[in-house]
Amino acid sequence: MQSREIRRRFLDYFADRGHRVYPSWPLIPQNDPTVLLTTAGVQQFIPYFLGQEKPPAPRAVSVQKCFRTQDLEDVGDASHLTFFEMLGNFSFGDYFKEEAIRFAWEFLTQELGLPPERLWVTIFEGDEDAPEDLEAREHWMSVGVPEEKIFGLPKSENWWGPVGETGPCGPCSEVYYDYGEEYGRGDPLEDARYGPGGEEGDSRFLEVWNLVFNQYERRKDGSLVPLSQKGIDTGMGLERISAVCQGVRSVYETDLYAPVLEKVREYAGVSLGDGEETDRSLRILADHARSMAFLVADGVRPGNQRREYVLRRIIRRATREGYARLGLGPEQIASLAGEVVGYMGGFYSELERAREDILRVVEVEARRFVEIYDSGMRTLEEEISRLNGGNFPGEVAFTLHDTYGFPVEITREVLAERGISLDEAGFRRAMEEQRRRARESLGSHERVVAAFRDREIKSRFVGYEREQTETRIVAAEPVPGARDEWYLVLEENPFYATGGGQVADTGWISCEEGQLEVVDAIPAGDYQVLRAKGGEDLKVEEGIEVTASINRVRRQQIEANHTATHILHWALRAVLGKDVVQAGSYVGPDRLRFDYRCQRKVGEEDVRRVQELALLKITENQPVRYYTTTLEEARKLGAMMLFGEKYGELVRVVEIDGFSRELCGGTHVRSTAEIGAFKVVSNRRHGADLYRIEVITGREALSYLIEASEKAEAAASTLKTEVGRLPEAVEELSGELRRAREELREQQLKASLGRVGELIEKAQTVDGAKIVTGQVDAGDVAGLRRISDDVKNRVGGPVAVVLAAALDGKAVLVANLHPEVSRKIGAGELVKEIAGVLGGGGGGSPTMAQAGGGDLGAIPAALEKARQIFSSRLAARTEG
């Protein structure tokens, strides 16, 4: 029975029994911030089980796409997965154990036709906290399961919940499929260790369905009390039940993976069963193709944080297997995700809608990783060659990971293949040091929240309407370890707290006794905590009346930059297309920074056009309006929202007449003309499809332009030209300098070419091949290669030319070999051995390779090593 048929039968079976059919939730959880990705079918129904919302129907059924990251490193064996589908039926205070057990048994034995004698069951065995689930045992026996095939398991195996310290929870009951005695290690009826869920039972029994019975509530004192409304939550993995129905032992042998594996066979000529390493690569590609297709379809894009990093890691892991082990290119890796769209898009329509995005995102990220992998492998090889026993340094692995983007997981795998261990403690130390720096940069937010955690505080933000207000202090705590510094909460607070990319306001709190300077405003749930310092003469205590005033000049600069951010966002989408997605921002008094994702290359002309459009809207002096409305109404108005951001029922909309409407909690100018000037100072690529653009506005932009103008005038005066002709004058001067350098290089090259005869006269002969080595003046790498070509052509026949030069303060070496010599020792192999002497690395083809390093004084030693290698290797092969 094919997987699509199992899906259909499952939904139809429960729909016929009064269950409302729910579509799958996205992989990005909609109301559960505790997890990165949707991990179970129950997640979209948790509010119903917790009593937070009333379910529209008492019974539900779904096929939920799920993703679990904890098994990522294990993917490659015959069973582990990251992406899977969970078939589940649910009851919210309607039916309970008897019906749930009967439904499961009927579906497995009648709808799917599984032999009843192949099914075994586990229940909760009971402990001092809760009794054995005898009720479940009786119901299983009533549908025909022999008592000896019902096994009790402890709470670690057969108990669910609660989600937190308190809440709904209860025992579980699992159904296992028995593949037969020939797969077992012992008799489960004689020893439970060989039974389902037992220590030795994994090879024979496969868990296919888990039934959770929510019947208790865990209270704060740790006690369990019966729930007034009991519930059912079940989950059956489609991959596992497909393996059972299709008579195979591994989920990877089912129809769910066949199209991807067939595509790999077409590309690389390999299939499951060709060998352990090949099988591992194929399983990784099969699983990860599905994972990356579904993640991209649900809006995740590769990045360095949270779920974005999960996707990046998945694509890179697949690319390493496909590219390094099987020879697949980035386009072919992407096409594997395209295969997933082809055979799963009929049920999951979001795949079809996102087909182009899936192919583009995967190929771009895979192509970028191939570059990282090739350069990272060169660096890793160089470091390995320097090892003289012992572990591979953890600090070096961290540098590869953090600076070059070369995943530590791949470093571990490469080292393991060479029989080398990684200094894990050193890697952890380097990682922890980075985390420590990150923690310190976070500031005092956690300490602030802790200071007022157990207090009931009422405070109202009035900073949209007022810059100064008469108010009083409702909470005050000294800053730990700081003299004359305070955490304060005001009854009415005009200070904007850091959020939405916008920095916090600063200002003053004053009364008759003195004044405090507000240096930060920190969000703490429903209120803002101010950090203030100074005021030695001011008695800081709760209840005193004060005047709170923000720094208006600084606020105005921040407002100008925040409104300019909205205009910039609009201009980027107008120039680059509607697929531009905001990925982060910084809005301060000095500048604004805007991170965005764009699938195509962004050129200088694009940036120039963005700046022109932004300036146009600023000079139009458009009014800027803000208002609060419902989230639904904002959607109807077409307000732009950040993907993955969690919004409340009421939202604040910032609208600029005619072209921009976004949800935003920040502060803004009243009209676009208040922004003044607008100057893009940089637009840099920060990833495969991630860009960072920085802009200055108002006074900062005017200062920048005045300074640039003064520098231009000074340069024009030095070059004795007009400012308007400065670019042409600079180009003429650059041309003269370029020509002078080229003439110098040509002179050096002619001199070196004149010495070719001397080099040839000093050549050694080994095994009939001429070995020519020496240091020359070449000007650049191209010149060095040209000299080596000239030597090789003049000698003719079997020859090995190894020349070195000092170029731009570095030692560069080229090996240029006749094909007959390269068959005995390749140029790439040769330079890798020599590179360590120069303090660098190298590589290339069998006939032409290049090495380099920072140790100029080591050039003679490197050439001597080349001569020794040729003498020993060629002579040894001759003797052989």
C-alpha positions, 0 to 999 in steps of 0.5 A: 500500500502506497503512502498516499493511500495510507494518508487518505484512508487514515483521514477518511476513517476518522472523518467517517467517525465524526472527526473534523479534518484539520490541515497540517500546521506550518513547520514554523509554530503558530502559537508555541514560542517554546520550540523552533519548529513543529515537532508533533501533531498535537502542537496546534491543539495544545490550547484546546487541551490546556483549556485556553481556547474552545475547540470548534469540534470535540474530535479532530484528525490531521496529517501533520508535517514535523521536524525534529533537530535532535536526530540530525547527527544520526540521519544516515542510518536506516531509521533516523529522520529529521522531517516526517509526517505524523498521523493523529486523531484527537479528542477534547473531552469527548471519547477516551481510552476505550474508543481510542484503542478500538479505533487504532485496532480497527484501522490497523487490522481492517483498513490496513490489513495488518495481521493481528498476531503481528501486533504487540502493545505496551502500557504504563506499568505504574509507580509510586506517583500513578497506578498501572494503567489496568484500564488500557490493558482491559480495553486492549484485551477486549479488542483481541490482544492476548494478555501476554502480548501487553507489556508494562513500561516505566514513566520514562517510556510511557508517560506524556507531559506536562508541558511545563511544571504543571498542567495536563499529563497522563499515561501512554500506550504504544502499538508495535509491529513484530517483524518475526522471530528471525529478527529477535535475540530472545523470546519476549514471552520469557524475558521482557528485555526482548519484547517491545520497548525492551533493551534488546527488542529494537531489532524485532519490534517497530513502534508504529502508534502512540496513544496518549491518555490525558487524564491527570493534572500535575499541580504546583505541589507535585501531586496528580489529580484527575482532569475534569475533561479528559483528552486523547492525543495519538501519533503514528509516523507515516514513514514507519507504517509505510515500511510495515505496509510495504514489507520493508525494514527501513523507512528509506526503502519505502515509496516516500524516498524512492523518487529522490533516490532514483534521481541520485542513481541517475546522476551518480550511478549509485543505489542503496545496497552499494556499500555502507558509506554510499548508503549513508550518503543516500539516506542523508540526501533522501531525508534532507531533500524533503527537509529543505523543500518543506522548510523553504516552502514554509518560509524559512531561509538559510541563516545563522540563527535558530530555524534559519541555521537548521535549514542552512545546516541541512542544505550544507550537510546534503551538499557535502554528501552529494558534492564531496562523496557522489560528485553532484553539483549545486543544481543537482542538489536543488533538483532533489528538493524539486523531486519532493515537490513533484511527488508530495505537492499533490497533498501539500499544495504549499510545495507547488506554490513555492517550487521556484523558491525551493529550487533557487534557495537550495541551489544558491546556498549549495553553491555558496557552500561548495565555495566554503567547502573547497576553501575550508578543506584547503585550510583544513588540509594545511592545518592537518599537515602541520600536526605532529601527533596529538589532537587537532586544535579545538581553537583552529576548528572554531576559527574554521567554524566561526570565521570561514563558515566551515561547519565543525561537524564536517571538520569532525567527519574529515578528521575521523576519516583520517584517524585524528581526534578533535580537541573538543575541550578546546573547541568548547572553550573557544565557543564558550568564550564567544558566548560569554562575549555575546552575553556581556553584549546583551546588557542587563535585560535578564537582571532587570526582569529578575529585579521586578519579577515577583511584583505587580507593577502598573505602568503606561507608555506615553512616549508616542504622545509626550516627550515630557510628563509629570509622573511618579516612581512606582518601582526602584531597585539599585543596580547590583555592583554599580554606585548611584545607579538605579532600575526604575519604573514610572507610572507614566513613562515617555522613554521608548525601550529597545525594540523592533530594531530601534534603540532606547531613548535617553533623557532625565528624571528630575525633582526638586532634590536633584536629577538622574540621567536615564541611560537606557530603557529596557522592555520587561513584559508589560512595562519598561524599566529605566536605567538611571545614574547620578543624582547623589542628592536625590532620594530615590524611592518608590512613590516620589513625584518626578518629571520625566523628559526624553532627549528630544534632539536624539529622539528626533534623529532616531525618528528620522532614521526609523521613518527612513527605514520604512521608505528604504524598505519600500524603495528596495522592493520597488527596485529589486522586486517584491520577494525582498524580505526584511531580515533585521534592522538597527535604528539609532541616532547616528545611522540606520542599518537594514538587512534584507534577503534578495535572490539576485545580485544587487549592483551599484546601479540598483543602489543608486536607484533605491537612493533616488526613489527614497529622496523623492519620497522625502522631498514630497513631504508626505504625511506620516500617520500611525494608528492602532487597529485589529490584526485582521483589519491590518491584514485587510489593509495590506499592512506589511508584517515581519514573517515569523513575528508574533503579533497581538490582537491589536497592532500599531500601523505606521502609514506613509501616504500612498506607498508604505503601510507597515506594522511597527511599534517604533517612533516616527517623524510627522512628515517625510521632509523632517528626515532631511538628507538621505545617503546610502553609505554601503551595501554589502553582501553578508551571505548567499542571499543576505545583504546589509545596507547602511544609510545616514540621514539628516544632520549626519548625512549633511555632515558626511556630504560636506566633509566629502565635498571638502575632500574632493576639493582638496584632491582636485586642487592637488591634481590641478583640476576642477571638482567636476573632472576629478573622476577623470583625473583620478582615472588618468593617474591610475592608468599611468600608475598601472602602465608603470607597474606593467612596464616594471613587471615586463622588465622583471619578466624579460630579465627572468626569461633571460635567465632560463638558460641558467636554470636549465643548465643547473637541472638534475636528471632523475629517471630520465626526467629533467628537474628544474628548480629556482627562484626568479623575479616574476612580477605576478603569478601569471608571470611566474607561470609564463616563465615555467611554461618557457622553461618546460617548452625549451627543455621538451620531453619529460620535465618537472619545473618548480619555480618560486618568487616573492610576490607582494610580500608572500612566497609563491611557488608553481609546479609545472610538470610534463604529463609523463612526470605527473603520472608518477607524482602529481603537481597538486600532491607535490605542492601540498607537501612543500606548502608547509615549509612556506607556512601556507597551503596549496593545490592544483591539477596533476600537471599544474599546481601552486602553493603560497605562504608568508615565510619568504626566507623559506623559499630556498628550503621549499625548493630543496624539498621539491628536489628531494621529493623528485629524487626519492619518489622518481628513483624509488618508482624506477627501482620498483 
